[in-house]
Amino acid sequence: MNRRTLLTAGTVIAAGTAASPALASEKKGGSTEAAALNIAGLGLPIIAGGRIRNYVFVTLRLTLGGGATPEQMRAKEPFFRDALVKAAHRTPFVVATDWTVVNAAAVCASVMRMAPGIAGAGKVARAEVLIQTPRRRTGVTPV
């Protein structure tokens, strides 16, 4: 990957993060929808055989609970990002048959394990992976 492609990808990810609304939904009137926070452009490594094989950029949605507001949780977003990337390097979220996706259930379980320590008990009700975009789509076949 050359430097120009790397810079372009970084710019696109940064623009997408800034342009995507951090508020997925707000309570309006008599609506029963829970507030949510989107975390976009989170690059998780695909590590197999001790080597980084690919990166998958993930968009997460954290459904908030326990009186947490999206404004309060936006301040915690960098901590979630850091903890999830560290967890992905320790125990990769690899799907053995496909290096272009992450194990969404494992990612969500990891977020839910770390949420009480970062945001407080009961502040995150649910986590889900919305979008997975691999950096490389070809030439990444498991051995």
C-alpha positions as CSV (number, residue, x, y, z in Angstrom):
1,M,0.0,0.0,0.0
2,N,1.6,3.3,-1.0
3,R,1.6,6.5,1.1
4,R,-1.0,8.2,-1.1
5,T,-3.6,5.4,-0.7
6,L,-3.0,5.4,3.1
7,L,-3.4,9.1,3.4
8,T,-6.6,9.0,1.3
9,A,-8.0,6.2,3.3
10,G,-7.3,8.0,6.6
11,T,-8.9,11.2,5.2
12,V,-12.0,9.3,4.1
13,I,-12.3,7.6,7.5
14,A,-11.9,10.9,9.4
15,A,-14.4,12.6,7.2
16,G,-16.9,9.8,7.7
17,T,-16.4,9.9,11.4
18,A,-17.0,13.6,11.5
19,A,-19.9,13.5,9.1
20,S,-21.7,10.6,10.7
21,P,-24.1,11.7,13.4
22,A,-23.1,10.6,16.9
23,L,-26.8,10.5,17.8
24,A,-28.5,7.6,16.2
25,S,-31.8,8.4,17.7
26,E,-33.2,10.7,20.4
27,K,-36.3,10.4,22.5
28,K,-38.9,12.6,20.9
29,G,-42.4,13.1,22.3
30,G,-43.9,9.8,23.3
31,S,-41.3,7.7,21.5
32,T,-40.0,4.6,23.2
33,E,-36.7,4.4,21.2
34,A,-33.6,4.3,23.3
35,A,-30.8,6.7,22.8
36,A,-27.8,5.4,21.0
37,L,-24.2,6.3,20.1
38,N,-22.5,5.3,16.9
39,I,-18.8,4.7,16.8
40,A,-17.6,4.8,13.2
41,G,-14.3,4.0,11.5
42,L,-12.9,1.7,14.1
43,G,-10.1,-0.3,12.5
44,L,-9.7,-3.8,13.9
45,P,-6.8,-6.1,12.9
46,I,-7.3,-9.6,11.5
47,I,-4.3,-11.5,12.9
48,A,-3.6,-15.1,11.9
49,G,-0.5,-17.1,12.3
50,G,1.1,-14.3,14.3
51,R,0.8,-11.9,11.3
52,I,-1.6,-9.1,10.5
53,R,-3.5,-10.2,7.5
54,N,-6.0,-7.5,7.0
55,Y,-7.9,-4.7,8.8
56,V,-11.7,-4.4,9.0
57,F,-13.2,-1.0,9.7
58,V,-16.3,-1.4,11.9
59,T,-19.2,0.9,12.8
60,L,-20.7,0.1,16.2
61,R,-23.9,1.2,17.7
62,L,-24.1,1.4,21.5
63,T,-27.7,1.5,22.8
64,L,-27.6,3.5,26.0
65,G,-29.5,2.7,29.2
66,G,-29.5,3.8,32.8
67,G,-30.2,7.5,32.1
68,A,-27.1,7.9,30.0
69,T,-27.3,10.6,27.3
70,P,-25.4,10.6,24.0
71,E,-23.7,13.9,25.0
72,Q,-22.2,12.2,28.1
73,M,-21.2,9.1,26.2
74,R,-19.5,11.0,23.4
75,A,-16.7,11.9,25.9
76,K,-16.2,8.2,26.5
77,E,-15.9,7.3,22.8
78,P,-12.1,7.5,22.7
79,F,-11.8,5.1,25.7
80,F,-14.1,2.6,24.0
81,R,-12.0,2.8,20.8
82,D,-8.7,2.3,22.6
83,A,-10.0,-0.6,24.7
84,L,-11.5,-2.4,21.7
85,V,-8.4,-2.0,19.6
86,K,-6.2,-3.3,22.5
87,A,-8.6,-6.2,22.9
88,A,-8.5,-7.0,19.2
89,H,-4.7,-7.2,19.3
90,R,-4.7,-9.4,22.4
91,T,-7.3,-11.9,21.1
92,P,-8.2,-11.1,17.5
93,F,-11.9,-11.2,16.4
94,V,-11.0,-13.5,13.5
95,V,-13.5,-15.6,11.5
96,A,-11.4,-18.6,10.5
97,T,-12.9,-19.0,7.0
98,D,-12.9,-15.3,6.0
99,W,-10.3,-12.6,6.7
100,T,-12.6,-9.8,5.4
101,V,-15.0,-9.8,8.4
102,V,-14.7,-9.8,12.1
103,N,-16.7,-12.0,14.5
104,A,-19.5,-9.6,15.3
105,A,-20.7,-11.6,18.4
106,A,-17.2,-11.5,19.9
107,V,-16.8,-7.8,19.3
108,C,-20.2,-7.1,20.9
109,A,-19.4,-9.3,23.9
110,S,-16.0,-7.6,24.3
111,V,-17.7,-4.1,24.3
112,M,-20.3,-5.2,26.8
113,R,-17.5,-6.6,29.1
114,M,-15.6,-3.3,29.0
115,A,-18.6,-1.0,29.2
116,P,-19.1,-0.9,33.0
117,G,-15.5,0.0,33.6
118,I,-15.5,2.8,31.0
119,A,-19.0,4.3,31.2
120,G,-20.4,2.9,34.5
121,A,-22.7,0.1,35.3
122,G,-25.9,0.0,33.2
123,K,-24.9,2.9,31.0
124,V,-24.7,0.7,27.9
125,A,-27.6,-1.7,27.4
126,R,-26.6,-3.3,24.1
127,A,-23.8,-3.2,21.5
128,E,-24.2,-4.2,17.8
129,V,-22.0,-4.1,14.7
130,L,-23.7,-2.1,12.0
131,I,-21.1,-2.1,9.2
132,Q,-17.9,-4.0,8.4
133,T,-15.7,-2.8,5.6
134,P,-12.4,-4.7,5.0
135,R,-9.3,-2.8,3.9
136,R,-8.4,-5.5,1.4
137,R,-11.1,-7.6,-0.3
138,T,-8.9,-9.8,-2.5
139,G,-5.8,-11.9,-1.9
140,V,-6.7,-12.5,1.8
141,T,-7.6,-16.2,1.8
142,P,-7.0,-18.3,4.9
143,V,-4.3,-20.9,4.6
